[in-house]
Amino acid sequence: MSDNAFAGGLFAVGAAILTAGFIYVQTGHSAQAEDGPGPNLVLEVDGEAKGRIVIDLRPDLAPKHVEQITALARRGDYDNVVFHRVIEGFMAQTGDVQYGKVGGDLSSAGMGGSDLPDLPAEFSAEPFVRGTVGMARSSDPDSANSQFFIMFAPGDFLNGQYTVVGSVVGGMDLVDQIKKGDPANNGAVTGDPDRIVKATVE
């Protein structure tokens, strides 16, 4: 991915919605999705959020994306990657294995991907609800690579525009605690962003 994963599309829409006051804030905490056949992506996170987030991946919806995510996790590529863009009431984005590593220069976090090829879109009818995990991309629908985001609340405006790869089935309370970014800067997290200490596939 050569440009910011969300700059071309999602954040333009998201910013308009936030500016208009239509923030998809959920006042209660709905039940997490039920665990399916998997595989599960398990994120050990640290920072303001500390603990274990379990994501049920959906190869039935996005087989190529799930294959790539699991390959990257098994290689350890997601280890020590930060949540570089986090917008209250919207989503938390991570997965930039190129520029988003703890200890590196995070000024370009969100601009990179992995050494694996970009993926063709695998859009589906699965809606973006609280806990949905989607793949970040540039304005090119076929540019998703390694970055993904977790929804804090429903985002119907994303339906059919971004690839759904799974849903959180454990630790959604921890997702809510992930350090938030600056709303005036598209949610960019400064200082010490929360991070994925270890990503495993179960």
C-alpha positions as CSV (number, residue, x, y, z in Angstrom):
1,M,0.0,0.0,0.0
2,S,1.7,3.2,-1.1
3,D,-0.6,5.7,0.6
4,N,-2.5,6.0,3.8
5,A,-4.8,3.0,4.1
6,F,-7.8,5.1,4.8
7,A,-7.0,8.5,3.5
8,G,-8.6,8.0,0.1
9,G,-12.0,6.8,1.1
10,L,-13.1,5.7,4.6
11,F,-11.8,8.7,6.5
12,A,-13.3,11.1,4.0
13,V,-16.7,9.5,4.7
14,G,-16.0,9.0,8.4
15,A,-14.9,12.6,8.9
16,A,-18.0,13.8,7.2
17,I,-20.2,11.7,9.4
18,L,-18.3,12.8,12.5
19,T,-18.5,16.5,11.5
20,A,-22.2,16.1,10.8
21,G,-22.8,14.8,14.3
22,F,-23.9,11.3,13.2
23,I,-21.4,9.5,15.3
24,Y,-22.2,5.8,15.6
25,V,-21.7,5.7,19.4
26,Q,-23.1,2.8,21.1
27,T,-24.2,3.6,24.7
28,G,-24.4,0.0,25.8
29,H,-22.0,-3.0,25.3
30,S,-23.7,-5.5,23.0
31,A,-22.8,-9.2,23.2
32,Q,-19.8,-10.3,21.3
33,A,-20.2,-12.4,18.2
34,E,-20.2,-16.1,18.7
35,D,-17.0,-18.0,17.9
36,G,-17.2,-19.8,14.6
37,P,-15.1,-22.5,13.0
38,G,-12.1,-20.1,12.8
39,P,-9.2,-19.9,12.6
40,N,-8.9,-17.4,15.4
41,L,-6.4,-14.6,15.4
42,V,-5.4,-13.9,19.0
43,L,-3.8,-10.5,19.8
44,E,-2.0,-10.0,23.1
45,V,-2.1,-6.3,23.5
46,D,-0.4,-3.8,25.8
47,G,-0.8,-0.1,26.6
48,E,-4.0,1.4,27.9
49,A,-5.6,-1.9,26.9
50,K,-3.9,-4.9,28.4
51,G,-4.9,-8.5,27.7
52,R,-6.1,-10.8,25.0
53,I,-8.4,-10.0,22.0
54,V,-9.7,-13.0,20.0
55,I,-10.9,-12.5,16.4
56,D,-12.8,-15.2,14.7
57,L,-11.6,-15.1,11.1
58,R,-14.0,-15.8,8.2
59,P,-12.4,-17.6,5.3
60,D,-15.9,-18.2,4.0
61,L,-16.2,-14.5,3.4
62,A,-12.6,-13.6,2.4
63,P,-10.4,-16.6,1.9
64,K,-7.4,-14.7,0.3
65,H,-7.4,-12.1,3.1
66,V,-7.6,-14.6,5.9
67,E,-4.8,-16.7,4.3
68,Q,-2.6,-13.6,4.2
69,I,-3.4,-12.4,7.8
70,T,-2.7,-15.9,9.2
71,A,0.6,-16.2,7.2
72,L,1.7,-12.8,8.6
73,A,0.7,-13.7,12.1
74,R,2.5,-17.1,11.9
75,R,5.7,-15.3,10.7
76,G,5.5,-12.9,13.6
77,D,5.1,-9.9,11.4
78,Y,2.3,-8.4,13.6
79,D,4.3,-8.6,16.8
80,N,5.0,-5.2,18.3
81,V,2.8,-3.4,15.7
82,V,1.0,-0.4,17.1
83,F,-2.6,0.8,16.8
84,H,-1.7,3.9,14.9
85,R,-5.1,5.3,14.1
86,V,-8.0,5.1,16.6
87,I,-11.2,7.2,16.4
88,E,-13.6,7.2,19.4
89,G,-16.9,5.8,18.4
90,F,-15.6,4.5,15.0
91,M,-12.7,2.1,14.8
92,A,-9.1,1.1,15.9
93,Q,-6.6,0.5,13.0
94,T,-3.4,-1.5,13.2
95,G,-1.4,-4.0,11.1
96,D,1.2,-1.8,9.4
97,V,4.0,-4.3,9.6
98,Q,6.3,-2.1,7.5
99,Y,6.1,1.3,9.3
100,G,4.1,0.5,12.5
101,K,6.6,-1.3,14.7
102,V,7.4,-0.2,18.2
103,G,10.9,1.3,18.3
104,G,10.8,2.6,14.7
105,D,9.8,5.9,13.2
106,L,6.1,5.8,13.5
107,S,5.5,9.0,11.5
108,S,4.8,6.9,8.4
109,A,2.6,4.4,10.3
110,G,-0.5,3.7,8.1
111,M,1.4,4.1,4.9
112,G,2.9,0.6,4.6
113,G,2.1,-3.0,4.1
114,S,4.0,-6.3,4.0
115,D,6.3,-8.0,1.5
116,L,3.3,-10.1,0.3
117,P,1.2,-8.9,-2.6
118,D,-1.8,-6.6,-2.3
119,L,-5.1,-8.4,-2.4
120,P,-8.1,-8.3,-4.7
121,A,-11.2,-7.1,-2.9
122,E,-13.4,-9.7,-1.4
123,F,-16.4,-7.6,-0.6
124,S,-19.4,-9.3,0.9
125,A,-22.9,-8.7,2.2
126,E,-21.6,-9.0,5.8
127,P,-22.4,-5.7,7.6
128,F,-20.0,-3.6,9.6
129,V,-21.2,-3.8,13.2
130,R,-19.6,-3.4,16.6
131,G,-16.7,-5.8,16.7
132,T,-16.4,-6.4,12.9
133,V,-12.8,-6.6,11.6
134,G,-12.2,-5.2,8.2
135,M,-9.2,-4.7,5.9
136,A,-7.8,-1.2,5.4
137,R,-7.0,-0.1,1.9
138,S,-6.2,3.0,-0.2
139,S,-8.7,4.4,-2.7
140,D,-7.9,1.3,-4.9
141,P,-10.3,-1.4,-3.9
142,D,-7.6,-4.0,-4.6
143,S,-4.9,-2.5,-2.3
144,A,-5.5,-4.3,1.0
145,N,-2.4,-5.9,2.3
146,S,-1.7,-6.3,6.1
147,Q,-3.6,-3.5,7.9
148,F,-6.9,-4.1,9.5
149,F,-9.4,-2.2,11.7
150,I,-11.8,-3.2,14.5
151,M,-15.2,-1.4,14.7
152,F,-16.2,0.2,18.0
153,A,-19.7,0.7,16.7
154,P,-21.8,0.0,13.6
155,G,-20.7,1.7,10.3
156,D,-23.2,1.0,7.7
157,F,-21.5,3.4,5.3
158,L,-18.7,0.8,5.0
159,N,-20.9,-2.0,3.9
160,G,-19.8,-3.5,0.6
161,Q,-16.9,-1.1,0.4
162,Y,-14.3,-2.8,2.6
163,T,-13.5,-6.5,3.0
164,V,-14.8,-8.1,6.2
165,V,-12.4,-10.6,7.5
166,G,-13.9,-11.5,10.9
167,S,-15.3,-10.4,14.2
168,V,-14.2,-10.1,17.8
169,V,-15.4,-13.0,19.9
170,G,-13.3,-12.2,23.0
171,G,-11.9,-9.1,24.6
172,M,-14.2,-6.5,23.1
173,D,-14.0,-4.6,26.4
174,L,-10.2,-4.4,25.8
175,V,-10.8,-3.0,22.3
176,D,-12.9,-0.2,23.9
177,Q,-9.9,0.7,26.0
178,I,-7.3,1.1,23.2
179,K,-5.6,4.5,23.3
180,K,-7.6,7.0,21.2
181,G,-6.0,9.3,18.7
182,D,-6.4,13.0,17.9
183,P,-9.8,13.6,16.3
184,A,-8.4,16.7,14.5
185,N,-5.8,14.5,12.8
186,N,-8.0,11.6,11.6
187,G,-7.4,9.7,14.8
188,A,-3.6,9.5,14.5
189,V,-2.2,8.3,17.9
190,T,0.8,10.2,19.2
191,G,3.1,9.4,22.1
192,D,3.0,5.8,23.0
193,P,0.3,4.0,21.0
194,D,-1.1,0.7,22.3
195,R,0.5,-2.3,20.5
196,I,0.1,-5.9,19.6
197,V,2.7,-7.6,21.7
198,K,2.1,-11.0,20.0
199,A,-0.3,-12.3,17.4
200,T,-1.0,-16.0,17.1
201,V,-3.3,-18.2,15.2
202,E,-5.4,-20.8,17.0
